[in-house]
């Protein structure tokens, strides 16, 4: 099972000068088509809490909802996530009571408020990474009433609502079920009721209390920062899944729910499609740097990806690709005018004749040949035969391509680029790995809601 969604971000700006508006958050509606309740899951309200925002992004990329609906905003404070900052413009989770019109996050807050108050939403989970371990009794410096980690935070025990108004009971039920999945006493979730209405001036400014005041059930989920990211994500997901069960939302996922298997998934299987299918890179693990990327002259960078934590930042003659708060790869550009007249390429793949769409990936086990095309030059990046300017009509084996020119560290994926005179017409990606199926990744990317 694999889901591809489209993020369309257009961005060309210096890293230092970007605005919140340059990194809009995305809303992903995971719809089952089967009637049931809708929950909204939010990650990344603070940029330095990767457990929460990565857990939310995994819901988007790796879960299928089979009853009810799950709406996910995995990257609410996307700019702060990318910049590894708690909040580039201050703490976003204190801006829900009132916010000056000139605040750089004014529009972001407006947009998320309108999603929270959507009539379809009955429950909101705001995913955080919190310090230490919450305990209503003082145990030690790291586990006491002032800590937040491994707690489910509610503002009050009940709210007036058509459904799920019994916040404390629902939270306790989901916690009990989630807590069966760990043997560590410290790791078990505990309930923290901030009793916000009784005069907690700080908590009054938060997202969850805004939701509560609007008659929506809402909770904070705090995974402990004492754990590494994979384990925090695991803790988030086991509570989120328990809440799905509690609400009657059904789902499937194609990985085992453990910290180790989650860790292995992070930053894997990422596709980057640029300039309307003119460039396709598909990575399991990308090289640190990809050279000679044929970027369109005098154009803003336009890209789509299957992962909501991917961002591209223009920085000092190169394009830095980020996966959340981590560096992913760097694209070194070469600038070209584009030619839009090529849509398909005639190929022979392992002896079979095919028409391959520009911007797709082709699996090859032995060899391939690009059939000569009138007026087109073919460049197999890294192909070693010297003195050959046009590499069409040649039967090419993997061993004839220099492995360091692959886009991936495993040296299995290679670029074939097409040119018309000096203009760039597009590329296809050759995949020599034997595990993946033939796929036209660019074609499967679908619009996000
Ligand atoms: Zn937080």
Boltz pocket constraint, residues with backbone or C-beta under 6 A from the ligand:
constraints:
  - pocket:
      binder: B
      contacts: [[A, 46], [A, 49], [A, 127], [A, 128], [A, 129], [A, 130]]
      max_distance: 6.0
